[in-house]
Amino acid sequence: MSRDQGYIFAHVTQSVEPVDSGVRVVYRIAAGPRLRLETIKFLGNTAISDAALKKEMIAVTESGLFSRGRYLPTLLDSDLAHV
């Protein structure tokens, strides 16, 4: 589970426990909710249609092909730079 899979609120804690041969490091991962895009809205665009802008985006809604609706901050940043 990771941010690349849509778990942007994952929380990791660690603990160190002594054992006979040294120490054991334990990582506990709480995934949190998996975020999905439901809609994409464009505000203020007058020169280019919403449909044309959506075609240029990688971060698409759940019904799209590429990210299957996952919210990925890196894709959003890429899309913002691209459009």
N, C-alpha and C positions, 0 to 999 in steps of 0.2 A: 504494500500500500504506500502510495506516495502522492505528492502534489501532481505529478504527471498523470495520475489516474483519477484526479478530481477530489482528493482528500486534502484540501488546503488547510484544514484546522486540526490535522493530526498532532498529537501531543506525545512526546517521548520522555520517559523518566528512566533514570538508571540508579542502580544500587550496587555497592560492592560488599560482598559477603566473604568472610574468611572461611577457608576450607583447609584440610590437612596439607595439601600440596601448594598452597598459596592463597589466591583469592579468586572468587567467581564474580564476574561482572554480569549483571542482569539488566536487560533493557525491556521496558514495558511500553508497548505502543497502543495508544487509544486512537483509532482511526478518526473518530468523529463522523459527521455526516458527509456523504458524497454529494457535492454540488453539481447541479445540472442546469443548463441553459433552457429556459422555457420559451422566451421570446427575445428577439433583437429589434430594438426600435432606433430609428434615426431621427434626430431632431434638428431642424434648421437647414436641412439640405434642400436646395431648390434646383440645382443644376443637374443632378444625377438622381435617377430613380432609386428607391429603396431596393428593388430587385437587382439592379446593376451593382449596387454596393454589396449586397449579400453574396453575389456570385464571386466577389473578390475576397471574401472572408474565409479563413480556415476554421475559426471557431463558429461552428454552425449549431443550430438547435438540435434537439433530440432526434428529429426526423431526418437530419442531414447525414451525409456520408462520413466525413472525416473524423470528427471527435466524438460522434455519437452523443452530443449534447453535454459533454463534460465541460465544466468551467475550469479552464486552465489559464492562469494569469499570463503565462508566457505566450500562449496563442493570442490572447486579447491584446497584449502589447504589440505583437507582430502585426495583427490586423489593424490596429490603430495607426501604426507607422505606414502600412500599405495603402489604406484607403485615405 
